[in-house]
């Protein structure tokens, strides 16, 4: 790398904290470190032009889990663990709103809905049957019923008679949220370098040597906020999960408002700028979608379009405007990994597809590990 004296002096000398990843967790971690250590030199390294994983690519759901997801989690986690997870997500959302402001992130409390396909009789019945129990479980946290049975009012097709409504769910503008976080970081004298990939690191007695290809520099501490790309770092406790998304052209008189979960949350859609944004489908090809490669597949994109035509917009002409994908970080357990890996190395990863909800909190917790 052909760095000048000025570049080396200003960007790569006397670094106190190097954060790898400029997504929700990385930026919140940097801001928390700045508050904690006002005179420190903080550098964020990002391998993409924009945050490479999911922070600028997610659907903008301010949610903490649909009823079917919570029921599913209770099959592999204790009640206490599930309540802790939901509490963390809910508190994370409140922290995000407090830190940036509802107007800045275009926070819209339209509520959320879970739909059940006609053929998915068993999930539908289980959710309706366990609805009172789940509400009772969450009452200490929300002091009210979280899930309410309602008749579908949006004229969807091929779904069961009732939907499950969640008045606590909302939607945000992901781009505005990330733009605000980036601006806040820069205003707080945090250095951010894009298209810089950390290829390795070497921990020494008093610092860490961070390697960027054929160049390296020293930093006192390294904090990894790489979520779905943290497999190697965590001995494969984090698995990447690609999420494919599409968005329509603007639709005249679009009446759909809210965030919607379908087929146990494997599909999700919402309104935005008179368009429908729809994503999901990794359950059609789990193995192929366990990847860090961005891109789309014909199988999943065809299914997304089929759902638009047959279920979501059955009587409406639409055109697809754009398609993209993001990389989430999942694992056998839903609990995020926020750990000190060694004397000078830390990580905050495995957000479980809930980055909007818990990213602010995990960034704060990651910074709190540093003494």
Backbone torsions as a table, in degrees:
resi	resn	phi	psi	omega
1	UNK	NA	135.8	-172.5
2	UNK	-96.7	72.7	-178.5
3	UNK	-88.5	142.9	175.1
4	UNK	-83.6	170.7	175.8
5	UNK	-57.2	-42.6	-177.9
6	UNK	-65.9	-40.5	179.7
7	UNK	-65.2	-45.4	179.0
8	UNK	-62.0	-44.5	-176.5
9	UNK	-65.4	-43.0	-173.0
10	UNK	-87.2	-33.0	-174.1
11	UNK	-105.8	-24.6	-171.6
12	UNK	-126.5	17.7	-180.0
13	UNK	-120.4	140.8	178.0
14	UNK	55.9	43.7	179.3
15	UNK	-81.3	128.0	176.8
16	UNK	-86.7	-49.9	-175.6
17	UNK	-131.7	124.8	174.5
18	UNK	-111.6	122.7	179.1
19	UNK	-107.5	129.0	179.4
20	UNK	-100.6	112.7	-177.7
21	UNK	112.2	120.2	-177.3
22	UNK	-106.6	32.4	177.0
23	UNK	-84.5	-161.0	-177.1
24	UNK	-56.8	-46.7	-177.4
25	UNK	-67.5	-47.7	-177.7
26	UNK	-60.2	-44.9	-178.8
27	UNK	-69.3	-41.2	178.1
28	UNK	-67.1	-35.5	176.2
29	UNK	-63.4	-45.5	-179.9
30	UNK	-61.6	-42.2	-179.9
31	UNK	-66.6	-37.3	178.0
32	UNK	-69.3	-37.2	176.8
33	UNK	-65.8	-38.8	179.1
34	UNK	-62.1	-40.4	178.6
35	UNK	-66.1	-38.4	-177.1
36	UNK	-76.3	-39.2	-177.9
37	UNK	-127.6	79.5	-171.2
38	UNK	-57.3	-30.4	-175.4
39	UNK	-98.8	5.5	-176.5
40	UNK	-75.4	159.7	175.6
41	UNK	-102.6	118.4	-174.3
42	UNK	-117.3	129.6	-179.6
43	UNK	-124.2	130.7	173.8
44	UNK	-109.3	131.3	177.1
45	UNK	-111.6	130.4	-177.9
46	UNK	-130.0	128.1	-175.9
47	UNK	-79.3	-17.1	179.6
48	UNK	-99.6	171.5	172.1
49	UNK	-63.9	-42.6	172.3
50	UNK	-121.0	170.2	178.8
51	UNK	-48.7	124.1	-165.1
52	UNK	-76.0	-23.9	-171.9
53	UNK	-86.0	-91.9	-174.8
54	UNK	-131.3	-9.8	-171.4
55	UNK	-61.5	-38.1	177.9
56	UNK	-102.4	8.2	-174.6
57	UNK	-121.2	-2.0	-176.4
58	UNK	-77.0	175.2	-174.7
59	UNK	-85.1	-6.2	178.8
60	UNK	74.9	38.5	177.0
61	UNK	-91.7	120.5	171.8
62	UNK	-92.2	76.1	-173.3
63	UNK	-129.4	167.4	-179.3
64	UNK	-132.7	12.7	176.6
65	UNK	125.8	128.3	176.8
66	UNK	-76.5	167.1	-176.8
67	UNK	-62.9	-38.8	-179.8
68	UNK	-67.7	-34.8	178.5
69	UNK	-67.2	-41.7	179.6
70	UNK	-64.7	-43.2	177.7
71	UNK	-61.3	-41.5	178.9
72	UNK	-63.8	-42.6	179.5
73	UNK	-62.5	-34.4	-179.6
74	UNK	-67.4	-15.5	177.9
75	UNK	-80.1	-19.5	-178.7
76	UNK	-124.3	-5.2	178.8
77	UNK	-130.5	155.8	176.5
78	UNK	-73.1	162.8	177.7
79	UNK	-57.8	-41.5	-179.6
80	UNK	-62.5	-41.7	179.1
81	UNK	-64.0	-42.3	-179.5
82	UNK	-66.0	-43.6	177.9
83	UNK	-61.4	-41.4	178.0
84	UNK	-62.0	-41.6	178.2
85	UNK	-60.8	-49.4	-178.1
86	UNK	-65.8	-39.2	177.9
87	UNK	-61.1	-42.9	179.2
88	UNK	-63.1	-42.6	179.8
89	UNK	-66.0	-44.3	-179.4
90	UNK	-64.3	-46.3	178.6
91	UNK	-65.0	-34.5	176.9
92	UNK	-64.0	-40.4	177.7
93	UNK	-64.1	-40.5	179.2
94	UNK	-66.3	-36.8	178.5
95	UNK	-66.4	-41.8	177.0
96	UNK	-58.8	-46.8	-179.0
97	UNK	-64.0	-40.6	179.9
98	UNK	-66.8	-43.5	-175.7
99	UNK	-69.1	-36.2	-173.7
100	UNK	-113.6	-33.0	179.8
101	UNK	101.3	138.2	-177.4
102	UNK	-60.1	-40.8	-177.9
103	UNK	-65.5	-40.5	-178.2
104	UNK	-62.2	-41.1	-177.7
105	UNK	-93.3	5.5	179.5
106	UNK	56.8	49.2	-178.4
107	UNK	-69.4	122.9	-179.6
108	UNK	-126.6	109.9	-177.2
109	UNK	-83.2	62.5	-178.5
110	UNK	-78.3	-11.2	-175.0
111	UNK	85.7	168.3	-179.1
112	UNK	-125.6	156.5	-177.1
113	UNK	-133.5	140.2	168.9
114	UNK	-109.4	127.7	179.1
115	UNK	-106.9	154.3	179.7
116	UNK	-128.0	123.7	178.9
117	UNK	-62.7	150.1	-177.4
118	UNK	-52.9	-40.0	-176.7
119	UNK	-76.7	-11.5	-177.1
120	UNK	-93.6	59.7	-175.9
121	UNK	-63.8	-40.5	-173.6
122	UNK	-67.1	-45.6	178.5
123	UNK	-63.7	-42.4	179.8
124	UNK	-57.8	-51.3	-178.7
125	UNK	-64.5	-40.8	-179.8
126	UNK	-62.8	-42.5	-179.0
127	UNK	-66.2	-43.3	178.8
128	UNK	-66.1	-38.6	-179.0
129	UNK	-67.1	-40.9	-175.4
130	UNK	-92.0	0.6	-178.1
131	UNK	-55.3	-49.3	179.3
132	UNK	-60.6	-38.6	-179.9
133	UNK	-64.5	-44.1	180.0
134	UNK	-65.1	-41.4	177.8
135	UNK	-60.4	-41.2	179.5
136	UNK	-65.3	-39.3	179.9
137	UNK	-62.4	-37.2	-175.0
138	UNK	-94.4	-5.2	-176.3
139	UNK	-58.1	-41.1	178.8
140	UNK	-59.6	-28.5	-178.5
141	UNK	-85.1	-42.1	-173.7
142	UNK	-105.2	-13.5	-179.9
143	UNK	57.9	22.2	-179.8
144	UNK	-163.4	168.4	174.9
145	UNK	-68.9	130.8	179.3
146	UNK	-87.8	-39.1	-174.6
147	UNK	-114.9	132.9	-176.1
148	UNK	-131.0	133.1	177.5
149	UNK	-78.1	127.9	179.9
150	UNK	-138.6	157.2	173.0
151	UNK	-80.6	138.3	179.0
152	UNK	-59.9	127.0	179.7
153	UNK	-111.5	5.2	-174.1
154	UNK	-102.0	3.2	179.2
155	UNK	62.3	38.0	171.6
156	UNK	-70.8	160.9	-179.5
157	UNK	-121.0	153.0	174.8
158	UNK	71.4	23.3	177.7
159	UNK	-121.2	164.5	178.6
160	UNK	-66.2	162.4	-174.1
161	UNK	-59.7	-41.3	-176.8
162	UNK	-104.1	148.1	170.0
163	UNK	-113.9	164.0	175.7
164	UNK	-109.5	117.8	-175.9
165	UNK	-96.8	140.9	177.6
166	UNK	-125.6	104.3	-176.1
167	UNK	-69.6	-13.1	-177.3
168	UNK	-86.7	-7.8	-176.6
169	UNK	-87.2	150.6	-177.6
170	UNK	-147.3	179.0	176.0
171	UNK	-130.3	153.1	178.7
172	UNK	-132.2	170.0	172.2
173	UNK	-96.6	106.6	-176.8
174	UNK	-56.4	-42.4	-179.1
175	UNK	-63.6	-43.0	179.6
176	UNK	-66.1	-38.3	178.5
177	UNK	-61.4	-49.4	-176.8
178	UNK	-69.1	-36.9	177.5
179	UNK	-61.6	-42.7	179.6
180	UNK	-64.3	-41.8	178.8
181	UNK	-64.3	-42.2	178.6
182	UNK	-62.9	-44.4	179.3
183	UNK	-63.3	-39.1	179.8
184	UNK	-65.0	-41.0	179.1
185	UNK	-63.4	-45.9	-179.9
186	UNK	-64.1	-41.0	178.5
187	UNK	-63.0	-23.7	179.4
188	UNK	-97.9	23.4	174.8
189	UNK	58.2	40.3	175.1
190	UNK	-101.1	126.1	-178.5
191	UNK	-81.0	133.4	178.2
192	UNK	-127.7	124.7	176.5
193	UNK	-118.2	126.7	-179.6
194	UNK	-101.4	162.4	-178.5
195	UNK	55.8	40.3	176.9
196	UNK	-124.8	116.0	-177.5
197	UNK	-104.8	127.9	174.8
198	UNK	-78.2	117.1	-177.5
199	UNK	-91.0	-26.8	175.5
200	UNK	-169.7	175.8	173.4
201	UNK	-148.6	154.3	-179.7
202	UNK	-130.1	116.1	-178.4
203	UNK	-83.5	132.6	177.7
204	UNK	-115.8	-175.8	-174.7
205	UNK	-61.3	-45.9	-173.8
206	UNK	-114.4	-3.1	-178.1
207	UNK	-159.3	-174.2	177.5
208	UNK	-128.2	133.5	173.9
209	UNK	-92.0	117.8	-179.6
210	UNK	-98.1	125.7	-175.6
211	UNK	-103.5	127.1	176.3
212	UNK	-119.4	83.0	-176.8
213	UNK	67.0	-116.5	-178.3
214	UNK	-96.2	13.8	-179.8
215	UNK	-127.3	146.6	175.9
216	UNK	-143.2	158.2	177.6
217	UNK	-146.0	165.2	-178.2
218	UNK	-103.7	144.9	176.9
219	UNK	-143.6	151.4	-179.4
220	UNK	-71.1	-39.9	-178.7
221	UNK	-139.1	149.4	173.5
222	UNK	-122.8	132.9	178.2
223	UNK	-124.3	117.7	-178.4
224	UNK	-91.0	124.8	177.6
225	UNK	-127.4	53.9	-170.7
226	UNK	-104.6	4.0	172.5
227	UNK	40.8	-106.0	-175.5
228	UNK	-65.7	-12.2	-179.1
229	UNK	-101.3	16.3	-172.9
230	UNK	-101.4	19.5	-178.3
231	UNK	-57.0	-52.6	-178.1
232	UNK	-63.4	-39.2	-177.5
233	UNK	-64.4	-30.8	-172.6
234	UNK	-113.5	20.6	-176.5
235	UNK	53.8	44.3	176.9
236	UNK	62.8	26.0	171.4
237	UNK	-76.7	-13.2	175.3
238	UNK	-116.3	127.4	176.4
239	UNK	-112.0	134.4	175.9
240	UNK	-70.8	147.5	177.0
241	UNK	-140.1	113.4	-178.9
242	UNK	-78.6	137.0	176.6
243	UNK	-118.0	119.1	-179.9
244	UNK	-94.8	140.8	-173.5
245	UNK	-136.9	150.9	169.4
246	UNK	-138.8	162.3	178.0
247	UNK	-140.9	142.7	-178.5
248	UNK	-85.2	168.4	165.2
249	UNK	-68.2	162.4	176.5
250	UNK	-55.4	140.9	-178.3
251	UNK	-115.8	125.0	-179.1
252	UNK	-64.7	136.0	177.2
253	UNK	55.8	38.2	177.5
254	UNK	-66.9	121.8	-174.4
255	UNK	-99.7	-5.5	-175.6
256	UNK	-79.6	123.9	178.8
257	UNK	-136.1	126.0	178.1
258	UNK	136.9	-177.7	172.6
259	UNK	-110.3	137.6	-171.7
260	UNK	-128.5	135.1	176.7
261	UNK	-113.7	141.0	-176.9
262	UNK	-141.2	142.7	176.4
263	UNK	55.8	61.1	178.6
264	UNK	58.3	27.4	177.7
265	UNK	83.3	1.7	177.5
266	UNK	-70.8	-17.7	171.8
267	UNK	-126.2	147.6	-178.3
268	UNK	-151.5	142.6	178.8
269	UNK	-148.6	164.8	-177.9
270	UNK	-160.3	166.9	170.8
271	UNK	-91.5	146.8	173.2
272	UNK	-160.0	122.3	178.5
273	UNK	53.0	44.6	-179.0
274	UNK	61.4	24.5	177.2
275	UNK	-120.9	166.3	168.8
276	UNK	-109.9	125.7	173.2
277	UNK	-102.0	127.4	-177.1
278	UNK	-134.0	133.9	179.1
279	UNK	-141.8	170.8	175.3
280	UNK	121.5	-158.8	176.1
281	UNK	94.2	6.1	-178.1
282	UNK	-67.1	-17.9	176.2
283	UNK	-67.0	-13.0	176.3
284	UNK	-77.2	-20.8	-176.3
285	UNK	-158.4	68.5	-175.3
286	UNK	-53.6	-46.1	-175.1
287	UNK	-63.7	-46.6	-178.7
288	UNK	-66.5	-31.0	-177.9
289	UNK	-87.5	-2.8	172.0
290	UNK	-85.9	75.7	-172.2
291	UNK	-148.4	154.5	174.2
292	UNK	-98.9	5.1	179.8
293	UNK	-85.8	124.4	175.4
294	UNK	-75.4	146.9	179.8
295	UNK	154.1	177.0	179.4
296	UNK	-123.7	158.1	174.7
297	UNK	-122.8	149.3	-178.1
298	UNK	-61.3	-41.5	-178.5
299	UNK	-55.2	-51.0	-175.4
300	UNK	-75.4	-41.1	179.5
301	UNK	-63.4	-37.3	177.2
302	UNK	-64.4	-40.4	179.4
303	UNK	-66.9	-39.0	178.0
304	UNK	-62.0	-43.8	179.2
305	UNK	-65.9	-37.5	178.5
306	UNK	-62.0	-43.7	177.8
307	UNK	-63.1	-38.8	177.0
308	UNK	-61.1	-47.7	-176.4
309	UNK	-70.0	-41.4	-169.6
310	UNK	-95.5	-27.8	-174.0
311	UNK	-115.1	-52.1	-168.5
312	UNK	-84.6	-46.1	-177.9
313	UNK	-126.7	60.1	-172.7
314	UNK	-66.3	-25.7	-177.2
315	UNK	-117.4	25.8	-174.2
316	UNK	-131.0	132.8	173.3
317	UNK	-76.6	138.3	177.7
318	UNK	-147.9	160.5	174.3
319	UNK	-128.7	144.7	177.1
320	UNK	-81.6	126.7	-178.9
321	UNK	-91.8	-35.2	-169.6
322	UNK	-163.7	151.3	176.9
323	UNK	-134.2	147.7	176.3
324	UNK	-158.4	-179.5	175.7
325	UNK	-147.1	160.6	176.2
326	UNK	-136.5	165.9	-179.1
327	UNK	-115.2	119.5	176.7
328	UNK	-95.5	167.9	175.7
329	UNK	-118.9	113.4	-178.0
330	UNK	-117.9	176.1	177.7
331	UNK	-168.4	178.9	-178.7
332	UNK	-67.4	-27.5	174.9
333	UNK	-111.9	150.4	-177.7
334	UNK	-83.5	-18.5	-175.5
335	UNK	-67.3	129.9	177.6
336	UNK	-61.3	153.8	176.3
337	UNK	-98.8	110.5	175.8
338	UNK	-124.6	100.6	-169.5
339	UNK	-141.8	154.3	166.5
340	UNK	-90.3	116.0	-175.1
341	UNK	-82.8	-30.2	178.5
342	UNK	-161.7	-169.2	-174.3
343	UNK	-53.9	-40.8	-172.5
344	UNK	-124.5	11.3	-174.8
345	UNK	-126.8	135.1	-175.1
346	UNK	-135.6	161.7	173.7
347	UNK	-148.1	148.0	173.5
348	UNK	-133.6	97.3	-170.3
349	UNK	-141.2	-176.5	-179.8
350	UNK	59.7	70.1	-178.0
351	UNK	-86.2	-4.2	171.2
352	UNK	62.7	31.8	-179.8
353	UNK	75.0	11.7	-177.3
354	UNK	-120.6	36.5	-174.7
355	UNK	-59.9	-40.4	179.3
356	UNK	-61.6	-41.3	-176.5
357	UNK	-72.4	-44.7	-171.8
358	UNK	-110.4	-4.6	-175.7
359	UNK	-56.5	-43.8	-178.7
360	UNK	-63.1	-43.0	-177.7
361	UNK	-69.1	-42.2	-179.7
362	UNK	-66.0	-37.6	175.9
363	UNK	-60.8	-42.8	177.8
364	UNK	-64.1	-46.2	-179.4
365	UNK	-63.8	-36.6	178.2
366	UNK	-63.7	-45.1	177.8
367	UNK	-64.2	-34.1	-178.3
368	UNK	-67.5	-21.1	177.8
369	UNK	-68.4	-25.4	-176.5
370	UNK	-81.2	122.8	-179.6
371	UNK	-102.2	NA	NA
